[in-house]
Amino acid sequence: MKLSHKIPITPWRAQNTWATRPRMVVPLFGGLAAFGVGEGLLVQSQWGASPWTVFAQGIAKHAQISLGWSTALISLVVLLVWFPLRQRLGFGTIANLIIIAYVLDLTTYAVAVPHAIWLKVVYVVGAVLCIGIGSAFYLTCNLGPGPRDGLMTGLHHRFHLSVVYIRLSLEVVVLTIGWLLGGTVGVATAFFATTIGFCIGASLNVMERTIVWWRT
């Protein structure tokens, strides 16, 4: 499938990061909820998780708090780093912090851990699809970056470094710390890392084509 390398202009795109309307909030909340479900499915597969969730698992284990609370706490600390980097919050930034953490917690409580190999595969593939599609909706709302994305762009603008190297460095650092703290790293972690970019690109492409078709 052809991939999109840009964020398409959508009917629900906000003019500024605090200009919320119902047509913007629905895809934002839906996208973030899908993202949280995907993260939860990765965890429940017990084959590993995304780097930041591995980090959250390690923190949760030692702080004796739920995975959702750990995720929210990490996002809050990351937001504090925004201020010296002169990053600005948006409605989507706050929604990202709350919704993903809550839905992640809800998913890990409500969805059973599978025992069959084929079902674990379904969880992992479904997780990447949920996160890819959710990211596409979230990104096209233009209501502000998530805490981690904002950290990446803030470091990029502050130190004039490639976003590719910054993102890779952040992912490697948090994954390593999370693993050392007891987070679960496995085949799902590698699968996520190698496929999530393609899934987001494909989702954006489908979204762009659907919008063009609808308008014609």
SULUR-V933281 format. One record per backbone hydrogen bond with DSSP energy under -0.5 kcal/mol. CO is the residue of the C=O (numbers start at 1). NH is the residue of the N-H. E is the energy in kcal/mol with one decimal. If there is no record, write none. Layout:
# SULUR-V933281
co->CO nh->NH e->E
co->CO nh->NH e->E
This chain:
# SULUR-V933281
co->6 nh->8 e->-0.7
co->8 nh->10 e->-0.6
co->10 nh->13 e->-1.6
co->16 nh->19 e->-1.5
co->17 nh->91 e->-2.7
co->18 nh->20 e->-1.8
co->21 nh->24 e->-1.7
co->21 nh->25 e->-2.6
co->22 nh->26 e->-2.1
co->24 nh->28 e->-1.6
co->25 nh->29 e->-3.3
co->26 nh->30 e->-2.6
co->27 nh->31 e->-2.4
co->28 nh->32 e->-2.4
co->29 nh->33 e->-2.4
co->30 nh->34 e->-2.3
co->31 nh->35 e->-2.0
co->32 nh->36 e->-2.3
co->33 nh->37 e->-2.4
co->34 nh->38 e->-2.3
co->35 nh->39 e->-2.3
co->36 nh->40 e->-2.2
co->37 nh->41 e->-2.5
co->38 nh->42 e->-2.0
co->39 nh->43 e->-1.9
co->40 nh->44 e->-2.5
co->41 nh->45 e->-1.5
co->42 nh->46 e->-0.6
co->42 nh->47 e->-0.7
co->43 nh->46 e->-1.3
co->47 nh->188 e->-2.6
co->47 nh->189 e->-0.8
co->48 nh->47 e->-0.5
co->50 nh->54 e->-2.4
co->51 nh->55 e->-2.0
co->52 nh->56 e->-2.1
co->53 nh->57 e->-2.6
co->54 nh->58 e->-2.1
co->55 nh->59 e->-2.2
co->56 nh->60 e->-2.9
co->57 nh->61 e->-2.2
co->58 nh->62 e->-1.6
co->59 nh->63 e->-2.8
co->60 nh->64 e->-1.3
co->60 nh->65 e->-1.2
co->66 nh->70 e->-2.2
co->67 nh->71 e->-2.4
co->68 nh->72 e->-2.4
co->69 nh->73 e->-2.5
co->70 nh->74 e->-2.3
co->71 nh->75 e->-2.2
co->72 nh->76 e->-2.3
co->73 nh->77 e->-2.2
co->74 nh->78 e->-2.5
co->75 nh->79 e->-2.0
co->76 nh->80 e->-1.3
co->77 nh->81 e->-1.0
co->78 nh->81 e->-0.6
co->78 nh->82 e->-0.7
co->79 nh->82 e->-0.9
co->79 nh->83 e->-0.6
co->80 nh->83 e->-0.6
co->80 nh->84 e->-0.5
co->81 nh->85 e->-0.8
co->82 nh->85 e->-0.5
co->82 nh->86 e->-0.5
co->82 nh->87 e->-1.9
co->83 nh->86 e->-1.4
co->90 nh->94 e->-1.6
co->91 nh->95 e->-2.3
co->92 nh->96 e->-2.3
co->93 nh->97 e->-1.8
co->94 nh->98 e->-2.0
co->95 nh->99 e->-2.8
co->96 nh->100 e->-1.3
co->97 nh->101 e->-0.7
co->98 nh->102 e->-2.2
co->99 nh->103 e->-3.0
co->100 nh->104 e->-2.3
co->101 nh->105 e->-2.1
co->102 nh->106 e->-2.5
co->103 nh->107 e->-2.7
co->104 nh->108 e->-2.2
co->105 nh->109 e->-1.5
co->106 nh->110 e->-2.4
co->107 nh->111 e->-2.7
co->110 nh->112 e->-0.5
co->116 nh->120 e->-1.7
co->117 nh->121 e->-2.1
co->118 nh->122 e->-1.8
co->119 nh->123 e->-2.3
co->120 nh->124 e->-2.4
co->121 nh->125 e->-2.7
co->122 nh->126 e->-2.8
co->123 nh->127 e->-2.3
co->124 nh->128 e->-2.0
co->125 nh->129 e->-2.1
co->126 nh->130 e->-2.6
co->127 nh->131 e->-2.6
co->128 nh->132 e->-2.6
co->129 nh->133 e->-2.8
co->130 nh->134 e->-2.6
co->131 nh->135 e->-2.3
co->132 nh->136 e->-1.7
co->133 nh->137 e->-1.9
co->134 nh->138 e->-2.5
co->135 nh->139 e->-3.1
co->136 nh->140 e->-1.5
co->138 nh->141 e->-1.1
co->139 nh->142 e->-0.9
co->141 nh->14 e->-2.3
co->143 nh->92 e->-3.2
co->143 nh->93 e->-0.7
co->146 nh->150 e->-2.9
co->147 nh->151 e->-1.7
co->148 nh->152 e->-2.0
co->149 nh->153 e->-2.5
co->150 nh->154 e->-2.5
co->151 nh->155 e->-2.4
co->152 nh->156 e->-2.0
co->153 nh->157 e->-2.4
co->154 nh->158 e->-2.2
co->155 nh->159 e->-2.4
co->156 nh->160 e->-1.5
co->162 nh->166 e->-2.3
co->163 nh->167 e->-2.8
co->164 nh->168 e->-2.3
co->165 nh->169 e->-2.5
co->166 nh->170 e->-2.6
co->167 nh->171 e->-2.5
co->168 nh->172 e->-2.4
co->169 nh->173 e->-2.5
co->170 nh->174 e->-2.6
co->171 nh->175 e->-2.1
co->172 nh->176 e->-2.3
co->173 nh->177 e->-2.5
co->174 nh->178 e->-2.6
co->175 nh->179 e->-2.4
co->176 nh->180 e->-2.3
co->177 nh->181 e->-1.8
co->178 nh->183 e->-3.4
co->179 nh->182 e->-1.1
co->183 nh->185 e->-0.6
co->184 nh->49 e->-0.8
co->186 nh->189 e->-0.6
co->186 nh->190 e->-1.5
co->187 nh->191 e->-2.6
co->188 nh->192 e->-2.5
co->189 nh->193 e->-2.3
co->190 nh->194 e->-1.9
co->191 nh->195 e->-1.3
co->192 nh->195 e->-0.5
co->192 nh->196 e->-2.4
co->195 nh->199 e->-2.3
co->196 nh->200 e->-2.4
co->197 nh->201 e->-2.2
co->198 nh->202 e->-2.6
co->199 nh->203 e->-2.3
co->200 nh->204 e->-2.5
co->201 nh->4 e->-1.9
co->201 nh->205 e->-1.8
co->202 nh->206 e->-2.4
co->203 nh->207 e->-2.3
co->204 nh->208 e->-2.6
co->205 nh->209 e->-2.4
co->206 nh->210 e->-2.4
co->207 nh->211 e->-2.2
co->208 nh->212 e->-2.1
co->209 nh->213 e->-2.6
co->210 nh->214 e->-2.5
co->211 nh->215 e->-2.2
co->212 nh->216 e->-1.3
